């Protein structure tokens, strides 16, 4: 029976309005121009998203950090939370801690000072250099540089001066030894090398050959000696790094009890039980360190481990506490009695944010790349150097950071107090917050740079085969995940909208993204800072809002099937799947009957 007719039992004639009549649906048929423009709108939105994603892919330095930093309004804290320790409140936090830097300094000096082979290595190169100097000076007249000839006397004196400087240059490179490769490079590219190959050899190549051979042998011996010293120094520094890390761990474990004991009273003069436990652990670690260090230099000391005096006394009765500083009496080289510091309790920045990360990175790197013994020692030395650099930077900037924290505290109290209704108060509060954030960012960037240099040092240790295993196991931060999601999410949404594939989910995803953009920069007059005049004036409805509405509009239409791959996906895939399922359902019903 047609729906627009009544049952035959009733003789009322046809209804004036059919039961299925939909006036809105009948009046709102879409025309061709409307469909074309909707397809164009979809493709424009897709191109916009695609270009944004591709640009971010081609610029690896992209980070969503600035986007999140500029968030304002009620939802700003939500976006700021994605940036770890945004204003350095954790990394720049000042709190009571045990500072054992003096002990570490003495340990490092002992580590380097025990290398008696450095002097012997210097003499191996110095003596042939002195002979080469004397022989070349005597042979200068044979090359046309005679001090009795007025025309060549000036050049002779210049060359003789360079010859005289050769042994001293070699000795200075050994005395100021820090890195064998760098020292070798300075030696090879020095003034004497330039003079020999730039002046002497062109004057008479045959006569110059013995001098060139002698110089090449000196350079070869220097490279070998520098490499030998490098190997011994690396081994010793590896030992230092290992036990310095153990000392750090002991201080981190037992230091809080010492801090509590030291701060219980303003001036504590007795050694508490907490002090005794920490000092006992430090002394035990030092004894093991000195024993290992002696074994490392055994070969350089005629097969016997050199005797190394400790910095920390074993007798608890020798310690004195003056305020928060733990010291003991000792004699210096001149026999004068001086105070030796073991550690002190002070307010400082711990740097644990970075050091804990580096401590986890070291074993992870060793495990991932299978580092050998030498590489492991190099990695440990690099990690220790990063920690020392961090502590040095904190020491240099401590007073400024302390003042910054005081200003930050007053700013937080001002925010908690309210009374920011006027435009002037809003601007003043905002400017002060930005100033404090800028200050903190400067220090944090420098500290982050130390971490980046540490990662570069670890990467430089690896061979090409090890580098092929991938990047360092640094893990992903929340910001890294956001960068990845934004970059490839925008690209995927753009492709889908452009070709009309999975159009509805893509449009919904794009609309939600634009909604998050609106939340970071809501166009409301009472929210400070206001949008710059160059972007125009708006009251909530701005270009981002309009783009969001357009995306949600696209998600409610079949525009993907009108001019995109959704048409083929529905007709080739969905209908076949639905037909298969319907057929299977009919077969099941038939079997049931």
ABEGO torsion letter per residue (X at the ends): XBAABBBAABBAEBBABBAABBAAAAAABBBAAAAAAAAAAAAAAAAAAAAAAAAAAABAABBAAAAAAABBEAAAAAAAAABBGAAGAAAABBBBBBBAAAAAAAAAAAAAAABAAAAAAAAAAAAAAAAAAAAAAAAAAAAGBBAABAAAAAAAAAAAAAAAAAAAAAAAAAAABABAAAAAAAAAABAAAAAAAAAAAAABAAAAAAAAAAAAAAAAAAAAAAAAAAAAAAAAAAAAAAAAAAAAAAAAAAAAAAAAAAAABABBABBBAAAAAAAAAAAAAAAAAAAAAAAAAAAAAGGBBBBBBBABBABAAABBBBEABBBBBBBBAAGBBBBBBABBBBBBBAGAAAAAAAAAAAAAAAAAAGBBAAAAAAAAAAAAAAAAAAAAAAAAAAAAAAAAAAAAAAAAAAAAAEGAABAAAAAAAAAAAAAAAAAAAAAAAAAAAAAAAAAAAAAAABBAAAAAAEBBBAEBBAAAAAAAAAAAAAAAAAAAAAAGBGAAAAAAAAAAAAAAAAAABBBBAABOBBBBAAAEBBBGBBAAAAAAAAAAAAAABAAAAABBAAAAAAAAAAAAAAAAAAAAAAAAAAAAX
